[in-house]
Each structure stands twice: as C-alpha cells, then as structure tokens.
Amino acid sequence: MGRASDRVLVVFVRLPRPGAVKTRLAAAIGPEAAAGLYRALAERVLEATTPAGEYERLVFFDPPEALAEMRAWLPGVRLLAQRGGDLGERMSDAFSRAFARGAGRVAIVGTDALGISQETVTEALSALDEAEVVIGPTEDGGYCLVALRAPRPELFSGIAWSTPTVAAETRARAREAGLAVRELARRRDIDTLDDLRAEWPAVRAVLVRQPALLDTLARVVGGLPRSGVR
C-alpha cells in the first residue's frame, strides 16, 4: 500500500457563508439554507474521508483570508489556503504543493458528492498502479475526484469549468498527453434543485440532526418526507 505520507488526499472546502456557496441552489432554497446545506455536506464528506492510516489528508480552503473562521469550524484539521484564479489554477497549485511535500500519489475531491468516502479515495489512489490519471465523473458532465501520480498542469488549463464538458475536456487533454486514464463509478454532485431531489434520501440522512433545515428543504423539494416513515 505504501506509506500514508506518500498518498495524499486534498479536500477543497469553502467557508459556508450565505451567498458564497451553492449559489445555483440558493435561488431555490435561499442563501441561508444553501449555506447550511453546504456546511452539512462538507462535514459529511470530511467525516467519511477521515484517514485511518491509508493516506494523509490536507484541506485546502477558500477564501484565503478565512483561516481563523476555518480553524473555528474545523479544529484539528490540517488547513492550507487555496491559491490561484479559477478552479483549474487552484487545483493545479494544490497538486503541485502536495507533490512538493513528498507525495507520490495525490487525489483531490470536493464536497458536493455524498458518495465520496475513505473507500473511494483508497480505490482512486490504488488505481494509479495502472493509470496516470483517475477521474470520478459526475452526472452533470464534471467530476468529483481527480487523482494523479505527478503534477499535470495541462489537464487544468483552459477548461470551461462548471459546464457539462469538464470531464470530456479533461479526458481529451489526458489522451493528447499520452496519459492512461481510469474512471470510477459515476456520482451526482448536489448543485441544483433537481440534484437535491434526486439525492434526497441521502441528504435527509445527513440532516437528521438539523430538523429546521430539514423541514425547510423538504418543503422546497416538493413535500418530500422528513424521515423514512410516510
């Protein structure tokens, strides 16, 4: 399996401020509820990817000036500020910094897909035995995970981020560079009201200890039940 420090998971997290996260969902559920949902999803992904010796985890946060607030929210988590302009620049920088620390394999995940877990990360890092790029595609044409054996800035430059062509463009870049690609199971990011409806059972389980937010979202998604009991 290799040393844990040789395998690194980077989690991209934003400070859950109303109006700054889940902006597409905020139009339907309101900025406060959107921020609450983002916070809950992020906490679940962080909980589910907590390493148990398989890899080291680093949390790259945004905005960079929010270090004190991030420490208050996520005490004990290893935090580094994201650097760069668009998402591609920030991901490329995070890969470079992780590899510069001595990592031999690095995976980056976001916090929008509830299916991401410790097992997912281990699968992705292990898949780098036979591939140079591992992608965890999402239903909207993007991806929720990307893993590399070395920095590959060409995979992240000039991509039309937040569009249905992100994964396809990344695959094309990898082919042009002669890189072998492995894909994991497709998942769904929770970015829109349709996503929220499709993932409602999983979201409901995450929010079981937040009844006010759960009630708000249940009303918005169309009167879906708060609990598993109808």
URPE-V143939 format. One record per pair of residues at least 12 apart in sequence whose C-alpha atoms are under 10 Angstrom apart, sorted by the first residue. I is the first residue (numbers start at 0). J is the second residue. Records with the same first field share a line. If there is no record, write none. Layout:
I=J, J
This chain:
0=53, 54, 121, 124, 125
1=53, 54, 103
2=52, 53, 54, 55, 102, 103
3=50, 51, 52, 53, 54, 55, 56, 102
4=52, 53, 54, 55, 56, 100, 101, 102, 103, 104
5=53, 54, 55, 97, 98, 100, 101, 102, 103, 104, 105
6=52, 53, 54, 55, 56, 97, 98, 101, 102, 103, 104, 105, 106, 120, 121, 124, 125, 148
7=50, 53, 54, 55, 56, 57, 94, 97, 98, 100, 101, 102, 103, 104, 105, 106, 107, 120, 124, 146
8=48, 49, 50, 53, 54, 55, 56, 57, 58, 94, 97, 102, 104, 105, 106, 107, 108, 117, 120, 121, 124, 146
9=55, 56, 57, 58, 59, 78, 79, 90, 93, 94, 97, 105, 106, 107, 108, 109, 144, 145, 146
10=41, 44, 45, 48, 56, 57, 58, 59, 60, 78, 93, 106, 107, 108, 109, 110, 144
11=41, 57, 58, 59, 60, 61, 79, 80, 81, 89, 90, 93, 107, 108, 109, 110
12=37, 38, 41, 42, 45, 58, 59, 60, 61, 62, 69, 78, 80, 81, 108, 109, 110, 111
13=37, 38, 41, 58, 59, 60, 61, 62, 63, 65, 69, 81, 109, 110
14=34, 37, 38, 41, 60, 61, 62, 63, 65, 66, 68, 69, 72
15=31, 33, 34, 35, 36, 37, 38, 39, 41, 61, 68, 69, 72
16=30, 31, 33, 34, 35, 37, 38
17=29, 30, 31, 32, 33, 34, 35, 37
18=30, 31, 33, 34
19=33, 34, 62
20=33, 34, 35, 36, 37, 38, 190
21=33, 34, 35, 36, 37, 111, 189, 190, 191
22=34, 190, 191
23=190, 191, 192
24=36, 37, 189, 190, 191, 192, 193, 194, 195
25=190, 191, 192
26=191, 192
27=191, 192, 216, 219, 220
28=191, 192, 215, 216, 218, 219, 220
29=215, 216, 219
31=212
32=211, 212, 213, 215, 216
33=190, 212, 216
35=206, 209, 212
36=111, 189, 202, 205, 206, 209, 212, 213, 216
37=110, 111, 189, 190
38=72, 110
39=110, 202, 205, 206, 209
40=110, 111, 112, 113, 189, 202, 205, 206
41=109, 110, 111, 112, 113
42=72, 73, 110, 205
43=110, 111, 112, 113, 114, 115, 116, 202, 205, 206
44=108, 109, 110, 111, 112, 113, 114, 115, 116, 117
45=58, 73, 76, 109, 110, 115, 116, 117
46=116, 117
47=113, 114, 115, 116, 117, 118, 119
48=108, 115, 116, 117, 118, 119, 120, 121
49=116, 117
50=116, 117, 118, 120, 121
51=117
53=117, 118, 120, 121, 124
54=102, 104, 105, 117, 120, 121, 124
55=77, 102, 105
56=76, 77, 78, 97, 105, 106, 107
57=76, 77, 78, 79, 93, 97, 107
58=73, 76, 77, 78, 79, 80, 81, 93, 107, 108, 109
59=77, 78, 79, 80, 81, 82, 89, 90, 93, 107, 109
60=78, 79, 80, 81, 82
61=79, 80, 81, 82, 89
62=80, 81, 82
63=79, 80, 81, 82
64=80
65=80
66=78, 79, 80
79=93, 96
80=93
81=93
85=155, 156, 157, 158, 159, 160
86=155, 156, 158, 159, 160, 161
87=152, 153, 154, 155, 156, 157, 158, 159, 160
88=152, 155, 156, 157
89=155
90=107, 108, 145, 152, 154, 155, 156
91=150, 151, 152, 153, 154, 155, 156
92=150, 152
93=105, 106, 107, 150
94=106, 107, 146, 147, 148, 149, 150, 151, 152
95=149, 150, 151, 152
96=150
97=149, 150
98=147, 148, 149, 150
99=150
102=148, 149
103=124, 127, 147, 148, 149
104=123, 124, 125, 127, 128, 131, 146, 147, 148, 149, 150
105=120, 123, 124, 127, 145, 146, 147, 148, 149, 150
106=120, 121, 123, 124, 132, 133, 134, 144, 145, 146, 147, 148
107=120, 134, 143, 144, 145, 146, 147
108=120, 135, 142, 143, 144, 145, 146
109=142, 143, 144, 145, 188
110=143, 144, 188, 189
111=143, 186, 187, 188, 189, 190
112=137, 142, 143, 144, 186, 187, 188, 189, 190, 198
113=143, 186, 187, 188, 189, 198, 201, 202, 205
114=143, 184, 185, 186, 187, 188, 201
115=135, 143, 144, 186
119=135, 144, 183, 184
120=135, 144, 145, 146
122=183
123=135, 144, 145, 146, 147, 181, 182, 183
124=145, 146, 147, 148
125=146
126=146, 147, 180, 181, 182, 183
127=146, 147, 148, 179, 180, 181
128=148
129=179, 180, 181
130=146, 147, 148, 178, 179, 180, 181, 182
131=146, 147, 148, 149, 151, 173, 177, 178, 179, 180, 181
132=145, 146, 147, 148, 149, 151, 154, 169, 170, 173, 178, 179, 180, 181, 182
133=145, 146, 147, 148, 170, 179, 180, 181, 182, 183
134=146, 147, 166, 169, 170, 180, 181, 182, 183, 184, 185
135=166, 181, 182, 183, 184, 185, 186
136=165, 166, 167, 182, 183, 184, 185, 186, 187, 188
137=163, 165, 166, 183, 184, 185, 186, 187, 188
138=163, 185, 186, 187, 188, 194
139=161, 162, 163, 164, 165, 166, 185, 186, 187, 188, 189, 190, 194
140=161, 162, 163, 164, 165, 166, 167, 168, 185, 187
141=160, 161, 162, 163, 164, 165, 166, 167, 168, 169, 185, 186, 187, 188
142=163, 165, 166, 167, 169, 182, 183, 185, 186, 187, 188
143=166, 185, 186, 187, 188
144=182, 183, 186
145=166, 169, 181, 182, 183
146=180, 181
147=180
151=172, 173, 176, 178
153=169, 172, 173, 175, 176
154=168, 169, 170, 171, 172, 173, 175, 176
155=168, 169, 172
156=169, 172
158=172
170=182
189=202
192=216, 219, 220
193=220
195=216, 217, 219, 220
196=216, 217, 219, 220, 221, 223
197=220
199=216, 217, 220, 223, 224, 225
200=223, 224, 225, 226, 227
202=216
203=216, 217, 223, 224, 225, 226, 227
204=225, 226, 227
206=225
207=225, 226
210=225
213=225, 226
